[in-house]
Amino acid sequence: MIRKFDFLVIGGGVAGMSFALKVANSGKGKVALVCKTTLDETNTSKAQGGIASVTNLKVDNFEKHIEDTMIAGDFISDRNAVEHVVRNAPKAIDDLVKWGVNFDKTPEGQFDLHREGGHSEFRILHHKDDTGFEIQRGLMNAVRTNKNITVLENHFAVEIITQHHLGIEVTRKTPDIECYGAYILDPDTHKIDTFLSRVTLMATGGTGAVYATTSNPNIATGDGIAMVYRAKGTVKDMEFVQFHPTVLYNPAETHPAFLITEAMRGYGGVLRLPNGEEFMQKYDKRLSLAPRDIVARAIDREMKLHGLNHVCLDVTHKDAEETKKHFPHIYAKCLTIGVDITKEYIPVCPSAHYMCGGIKVDLNGESSIHRLYAVGECSCTGLHGGNRLASNSLIEAVVYAKSAAEHAVRVIDDYQFNDKVPEWNDEGTMSNEEKVLIAQDEREVGQIMSNYVGIVRSDLRLHRAWKRLDLLYEETEELFKRVKATRDICELRNIINVGYLITRQAIERKESRGLHYTVDYPKHAYDL
């Protein structure tokens, strides 16, 4: 089946929905919003801490937020991108509020601002400890009631369509690659339909499921990054994988692990060993409020030094009722494993959390492939550099969604549907034996990435990972060519592609910088 939409949006988090709402009201045509599960199952909805924006001008300003971002990113960040996000953040907050998102306020009616690691001021807007869920709720309501947006849940994007599918050779040196839409798997018919579009947006989220333990939902398999890479688009900074320092240590629940928001350290939480000893003073003068890369490496080191499975986060010195009020979901979750956080330490450990790299885009959110934009965690705007500053990701998604939408609306009349695109060849069958192979290979990728391409790396580990992933790649591509395409086999292809990109770009960076730490090129004074 061939379907036509002026705007094709792949991904249903804050990035995809913000873009869809902007272009839907432009009068420039129909919008399809495609997501591989349901709208409420995204990385956005799992974000607890908040969204960063300068709103209290009495003590805060854009320059402080810009400097905090540059410092956290180890000065790899693109300053133009940083300024673009920071200066446009207040308007993005206004958009969210207009779309029905509620942020906590003080009795005086001002935003109740939190402070998180790496921020010099209180500038984190939030909704209790489920800010992402509240943003997702507000945007979902707005999207579902917009008559110009067709929402297609449980639809899986297999590949984006370029000249390659017209029989034209496309390489990484081809200067004018164009995107004409995408091949998308329909869950009801089990057929792959051809979606033609004049403009396509990739908003497929992160890559956490590439690792054995992650705070991300299982759907975070890096689909957009892998699709664009296969289409010969530019992918950048993949070595910078952010490991959240504090997810709840619970061996029975590793994928996704439950996030203990950084706001809890901003609230006054103190990192300790299980015996009560503090340790962050050995690593950074900012103690428990140091940026995430420093905190994650410090925890990793302490766990290895003492043979621990976890360290602890202590908020027992805080007022119990205030703790329950600010962190109701964390309080309830910890009770399920027998921990009352008002009286006991929270067991925590690092876990794969956020991808700072991705599909390289300009200030308009446009990728190296014409007519293709990328926004949100799958994109690399240059904002995060070597390490994402806490709560900068949600605001980046909203700001760049607006920039991409405005640019797409300006240029869409220059683009036409390409009616020469062939339909997908869906020959092949899938046996139960092959499904077992896919599940086994997914587990193997996770183990390879966690063991060899984790918080602390070395040339030996990285090259070992590369060899293992290369073998899995060859086996999976051979399987893909002879079976009917399913979501399982496509996701396996994607996590192998993403794992390869992370590993290769980590090998290419001959230094320790930001989130990329290698013992062969150490930068820090303490030896991890």
Secondary structure, 3 states (H helix, E strand, C coil): CEEEEEEEEECCCHHHHHHHHHHHCCCCCCEEEECCCCCCCCHHHHCCCCEECCCCCCCCCHHHHHHHHHHHCCCCCCHHHHHHHHHHHHHHHHHHHHCCCCCCECCCCCECCECCCCCCCCCEECCCCCHHHHHHHHHHHHHHCCCCEEEECCCEEEEEECHHHHCCCCCCCCCCCECCEEEEECCCCCCEEEEEEEEEEECCCCCHHHCCCECCCCCCCCHHHHHHHHCCCCEECCCCEEEEEEEECCCCCCCCCCECCCHHHHCCCEEECCCCCECHHHCCCCHHHCCHHHHHHHHHHHHHHHCCCCEEEECCCCCHHHHHHHCHHHHHHHHCCCCCCCCCCEEEEEEEEEECCEEECCCCCECCCECEEECCCCEECCCCCCCCCCCHHHHHHHHHHHHHHHHHHHHHHHCCCCCCCCCCCCCCCCCHHHHHHHHHHHHHHHHHHHHHCCCCECHHHHHHHHHHHHHHHHHHHHHHHHCCCCHHHHHHHHHHHHHHHHHHHHHHCCCCECCECECCCCCCCCCC
